């Protein structure tokens, strides 16, 4: 299982929000908690890893992903022009990409989505799932 969170802000502390939906899971950092490069939640159910990616220079990995995603939505003929424009603007305003990877052999998909959507909700971001659509998480009631 994989997805990518597109966020208009860089907020490494937002990862703490995932703890609320994964109580009892152990959190391991790569890097400092204020500026981690990877954060992994582990339990008997499996591992859910969040990998941080920010812009570092012209045509870096971040830029290539943003360009590829924008091109993908531009080519989608099934979307109205207004939807394409809104999606491309959102993608173009992305400041932080967080790749989410779950161990598929034991980690239930609902746990994977719960963690990814919670972080996206906290960041006012969207989740790009299965290379097809950007999903906005439902607001917490």
Secondary structure, DSSP 8 states (H G I E B T S, - for coil): -EEEEEESS--GGGGHHHHHHSTT-EEEEES-TTS-SEEEEEETTEEEEEEEE---STT-HHHHHHHHHHHHHHH-TTS-HHHHHHHHHHHHT--EEEEEEE-TTT--HHHHHHHHHHHHHHHT-EEEETTTEEEE-----
